[in-house]
Amino acid sequence: MTRSSEAVDKAVDEKAGQDVEKEMKKDEATTYQVTYGVTGGAAESIAYDDASAKGSSEVPAEGGKAPKLPWRKTVTLKGSAAPTVVAVVAEGGGEVTCSVTYQDRQG
């Protein structure tokens, strides 16, 4: 490889790296809404990502009562944060189903 082709390769690599970094920053600034849902028997607690500084929230709060089902919560997430909801089934609570809805599609 000649010096000029090495210089070109280096410049291309730097430009590609800058483009990737720019896209990642753009992605980090993007926000989107999801709606979490929990249905079924009884849940002792529900934890979900809410894009807060600590990254997640829990229902009930410390010392609170168990959440009533069905439970729904709409939150705004940012960047590539993966929407996650988890329910702890109460003793004798039967079956519990968690869902995430984004742009009218439930998963």
Backbone as CSV, one residue per row, in Angstrom:
resi,resn,N_x,N_y,N_z,CA_x,CA_y,CA_z,C_x,C_y,C_z
1,MET,0.844,-1.176,0.000,0.000,0.000,0.000,0.890,1.241,0.000
2,THR,0.521,2.230,-0.782,1.304,3.458,-0.856,0.866,4.410,0.236
3,ARG,1.705,5.418,0.452,1.381,6.412,1.481,0.070,7.130,1.174
4,SER,-0.170,7.438,-0.098,-1.395,8.155,-0.461,-2.623,7.288,-0.221
5,SER,-2.542,5.989,-0.526,-3.703,5.125,-0.286,-3.917,4.913,1.208
6,GLU,-2.831,4.891,1.994,-2.974,4.786,3.448,-3.652,6.030,3.999
7,ALA,-3.271,7.195,3.463,-3.877,8.454,3.903,-5.363,8.483,3.550
8,VAL,-5.698,8.000,2.364,-7.103,7.955,1.942,-7.887,7.004,2.850
9,ASP,-7.326,5.817,3.108,-7.991,4.846,3.993,-8.224,5.442,5.371
10,LYS,-7.217,6.136,5.900,-7.343,6.747,7.226,-8.439,7.810,7.225
11,ALA,-8.479,8.637,6.190,-9.487,9.689,6.087,-10.884,9.089,5.987
12,VAL,-11.012,8.024,5.204,-12.316,7.354,5.062,-12.749,6.769,6.401
13,ASP,-11.823,6.103,7.112,-12.133,5.526,8.418,-12.568,6.605,9.410
14,GLU,-11.863,7.736,9.414,-12.218,8.832,10.320,-13.595,9.379,9.992
15,LYS,-13.883,9.552,8.701,-15.191,10.071,8.276,-16.291,9.092,8.656
16,ALA,-16.058,7.811,8.439,-17.057,6.796,8.795,-17.304,6.809,10.301
17,GLY,-16.242,6.933,11.074,-16.379,6.990,12.531,-17.183,8.210,12.970
18,GLN,-16.940,9.344,12.336,-17.681,10.565,12.648,-19.160,10.402,12.291
19,ASP,-19.432,9.778,11.147,-20.814,9.557,10.729,-21.549,8.654,11.715
20,VAL,-20.886,7.593,12.160,-21.500,6.675,13.123,-21.765,7.400,14.432
21,GLU,-20.798,8.164,14.904,-20.963,8.912,16.148,-22.118,9.907,16.039
22,LYS,-22.220,10.570,14.899,-23.289,11.545,14.668,-24.663,10.861,14.713
23,GLU,-24.778,9.703,14.073,-26.040,8.951,14.074,-26.395,8.459,15.479
24,MET,-25.387,8.036,16.245,-25.639,7.567,17.609,-26.153,8.705,18.483
25,LYS,-25.566,9.890,18.352,-26.023,11.045,19.118,-27.448,11.415,18.726
26,LYS,-27.737,11.343,17.432,-29.088,11.634,16.938,-30.079,10.634,17.532
27,ASP,-29.704,9.351,17.555,-30.555,8.304,18.112,-30.788,8.528,19.600
28,GLU,-29.755,8.941,20.339,-29.875,9.181,21.764,-30.850,10.306,22.074
29,ALA,-31.018,11.245,21.158,-31.898,12.388,21.367,-33.348,12.085,20.985
30,THR,-33.588,10.983,20.274,-34.929,10.632,19.821,-35.754,10.105,20.988
31,THR,-36.998,10.559,21.078,-37.901,10.059,22.121,-39.068,9.320,21.479
32,TYR,-39.635,8.396,22.238,-40.810,7.662,21.769,-41.637,7.220,22.968
33,GLN,-42.925,7.034,22.745,-43.825,6.629,23.822,-44.203,5.167,23.696
34,VAL,-44.287,4.513,24.842,-44.799,3.153,24.921,-45.808,3.098,26.057
35,THR,-46.712,2.144,25.956,-47.661,1.906,27.041,-47.430,0.501,27.558
36,TYR,-47.154,0.423,28.846,-46.974,-0.863,29.502,-48.321,-1.329,30.025
37,GLY,-48.517,-2.628,30.039,-49.746,-3.180,30.587,-49.474,-4.468,31.340
38,VAL,-50.221,-4.680,32.406,-50.167,-5.935,33.150,-51.610,-6.324,33.439
39,THR,-51.971,-7.543,33.068,-53.327,-8.047,33.296,-53.236,-9.414,33.961
40,GLY,-54.354,-9.862,34.489,-54.406,-11.202,35.071,-54.868,-11.185,36.510
41,GLY,-54.396,-12.199,37.238,-54.819,-12.412,38.625,-54.390,-11.307,39.566
42,ALA,-53.218,-11.466,40.183,-52.731,-10.485,41.154,-51.207,-10.389,41.071
43,ALA,-50.711,-9.171,41.110,-49.265,-8.929,41.091,-48.854,-8.299,42.408
44,GLU,-47.736,-8.762,42.918,-47.177,-8.190,44.140,-46.512,-6.854,43.835
45,SER,-45.818,-6.799,42.682,-45.174,-5.560,42.256,-44.972,-5.579,40.751
46,ILE,-44.749,-4.396,40.199,-44.490,-4.221,38.771,-43.289,-3.294,38.642
47,ALA,-42.320,-3.685,37.832,-41.164,-2.830,37.552,-41.151,-2.525,36.062
48,TYR,-40.807,-1.288,35.700,-40.809,-0.891,34.290,-39.758,0.185,34.049
49,ASP,-39.238,0.224,32.826,-38.293,1.271,32.432,-39.068,2.544,32.160
50,ASP,-38.532,3.658,32.703,-39.243,4.922,32.524,-38.339,6.072,32.092
51,ALA,-37.097,5.786,31.720,-36.142,6.795,31.237,-35.790,7.832,32.302
52,SER,-35.992,7.491,33.568,-35.592,8.403,34.636,-34.102,8.253,34.882
53,ALA,-33.593,9.060,35.772,-32.165,8.995,36.085,-31.779,7.625,36.617
54,LYS,-32.670,6.989,37.350,-32.336,5.664,37.889,-32.662,4.551,36.902
55,GLY,-33.385,4.859,35.815,-33.616,3.890,34.751,-34.876,3.080,34.852
56,SER,-35.416,2.918,36.068,-36.649,2.145,36.169,-37.440,2.597,37.389
57,SER,-38.705,2.245,37.382,-39.595,2.555,38.493,-40.272,1.273,38.923
58,GLU,-40.812,1.307,40.128,-41.499,0.124,40.624,-42.830,0.522,41.250
59,VAL,-43.830,-0.315,41.020,-45.140,-0.156,41.638,-45.325,-1.385,42.510
60,PRO,-45.580,-1.376,43.740,-45.785,-0.154,44.525,-44.456,0.469,44.939
61,ALA,-44.545,1.723,45.307,-43.380,2.376,45.883,-43.148,1.740,47.252
62,GLU,-42.005,1.995,47.821,-41.686,1.400,49.115,-42.818,1.625,50.102
63,GLY,-43.256,0.559,50.751,-44.311,0.663,51.742,-45.706,0.815,51.161
64,GLY,-45.832,0.780,49.824,-47.139,0.953,49.197,-47.902,-0.347,49.093
65,LYS,-49.093,-0.254,48.557,-49.934,-1.431,48.366,-49.655,-2.056,47.003
66,ALA,-50.004,-3.314,46.875,-49.839,-4.013,45.597,-50.685,-3.328,44.526
67,PRO,-50.193,-3.306,43.305,-50.953,-2.648,42.223,-52.219,-3.427,41.874
68,LYS,-53.271,-2.688,41.534,-54.510,-3.324,41.084,-54.385,-3.626,39.604
69,LEU,-54.845,-4.804,39.220,-54.829,-5.193,37.812,-56.226,-5.076,37.241
70,PRO,-56.411,-4.701,35.998,-55.373,-4.408,35.016,-54.672,-3.085,35.330
71,TRP,-53.395,-3.022,34.999,-52.558,-1.857,35.233,-52.000,-1.389,33.897
72,ARG,-51.984,-0.062,33.672,-51.434,0.523,32.440,-50.656,1.775,32.800
73,LYS,-49.589,2.016,32.054,-48.787,3.216,32.267,-48.131,3.579,30.945
74,THR,-48.274,4.841,30.517,-47.617,5.334,29.305,-46.416,6.168,29.723
75,VAL,-45.266,5.872,29.124,-44.032,6.583,29.444,-43.344,7.009,28.153
76,THR,-42.481,7.996,28.266,-41.665,8.440,27.146,-40.251,7.949,27.389
77,LEU,-39.730,7.192,26.442,-38.361,6.686,26.513,-37.494,7.459,25.544
78,LYS,-36.197,7.353,25.719,-35.267,8.134,24.919,-34.200,7.229,24.322
79,GLY,-33.820,7.527,23.081,-32.729,6.807,22.434,-33.064,5.363,22.165
80,SER,-32.106,4.524,22.449,-32.297,3.098,22.168,-32.700,2.316,23.412
81,ALA,-33.246,3.002,24.395,-33.692,2.318,25.612,-34.744,1.273,25.251
82,ALA,-34.550,0.065,25.735,-35.491,-1.018,25.447,-36.633,-0.973,26.450
83,PRO,-37.862,-0.909,25.963,-38.995,-0.904,26.895,-39.127,-2.257,27.580
84,THR,-39.206,-2.234,28.907,-39.274,-3.472,29.670,-40.262,-3.317,30.813
85,VAL,-41.105,-4.335,30.984,-42.021,-4.372,32.118,-42.001,-5.791,32.684
86,VAL,-41.930,-5.891,34.017,-41.857,-7.176,34.702,-42.805,-7.128,35.892
87,ALA,-43.604,-8.180,36.039,-44.514,-8.268,37.190,-44.125,-9.462,38.048
88,VAL,-44.148,-9.255,39.361,-43.954,-10.354,40.304,-45.345,-10.809,40.716
89,VAL,-45.651,-12.075,40.427,-46.981,-12.611,40.714,-47.148,-12.785,42.226
90,ALA,-48.259,-12.298,42.739,-48.561,-12.450,44.160,-48.869,-13.912,44.461
91,GLU,-48.599,-14.320,45.680,-48.889,-15.699,46.078,-50.361,-15.998,45.834
92,GLY,-50.630,-17.064,45.086,-52.004,-17.415,44.735,-52.606,-16.485,43.701
93,GLY,-51.770,-15.675,43.038,-52.255,-14.666,42.099,-52.624,-15.190,40.729
94,GLY,-52.341,-16.467,40.467,-52.691,-17.029,39.162,-51.751,-16.552,38.079
95,GLU,-52.279,-16.446,36.877,-51.482,-16.053,35.718,-51.514,-14.544,35.525
96,VAL,-50.355,-13.973,35.188,-50.232,-12.540,34.933,-49.542,-12.363,33.584
97,THR,-50.027,-11.427,32.772,-49.461,-11.161,31.451,-48.978,-9.718,31.379
98,CYS,-47.748,-9.542,30.886,-47.178,-8.206,30.693,-47.151,-7.901,29.198
99,SER,-47.354,-6.623,28.845,-47.303,-6.234,27.440,-46.695,-4.853,27.292
100,VAL,-46.176,-4.598,26.081,-45.665,-3.282,25.711,-46.334,-2.903,24.397
101,THR,-46.941,-1.725,24.340,-47.590,-1.261,23.120,-46.817,-0.052,22.589
102,TYR,-46.447,-0.144,21.304,-45.730,0.926,20.622,-46.382,1.134,19.262
103,GLN,-46.791,2.365,18.980,-47.455,2.705,17.722,-48.584,1.723,17.415
104,ASP,-49.453,1.526,18.389,-50.630,0.672,18.278,-50.317,-0.801,18.020
105,ARG,-49.078,-1.219,18.207,-48.712,-2.634,18.077,-48.294,-3.149,19.436
106,GLN,-48.889,-4.233,19.842,-48.609,-4.796,21.150,-47.630,-5.946,21.043
107,GLY,-46.675,-5.980,21.969,-45.687,-7.056,21.976,-45.551,-7.664,23.338
